Amino acid sequence: MGLLPIVRQRFNERTLKELVDPKITEDDEHVLTIKRGPNQDSFDAFSNIGYQCLADSQAKRPTMEIVIKELENALKLQVSVSFFIAKFTLIIHLFILHFTC
């Protein structure tokens, strides 16, 4: 049994993250971790396009143009959430500073 059937099963069971190497989830400032990212929407977008690339026949697989578009979308999902969190955190800090001074 190869890796492909396992990935397909985990994708369908929505347990794909369990296949991620635990070392990747360790906190290390030099490594993008599952704890710090990608967020769930971004992970789902990456996973969905990856899963489409596993189709049995080439005719059922997405073109590279579609793959690139979907990967860019997944990245935008990650960046937009990260930007929102950073902006929200800044607003909270400014609010706290305003009312504690």
Sequence and secondary structure as in RCSB ss.txt:
>XXXX:A:sequence
MGLLPIVRQRFNERTLKELVDPKITEDDEHVLTIKRGPNQDSFDAFSNIGYQCLADSQAKRPTMEIVIKELENAL
KLQVSVSFFIAKFTLIIHLFILHFTC
>XXXX:A:secstr
  HHHHHHHHHHHT GGGGS GGGGS  TTS  TTTS  HHHHHHHHHHHHHTT SSGGGS  HHHHHHHHHHHH
HHHHHHHHHHHHHHHHHHHHHHHHH 
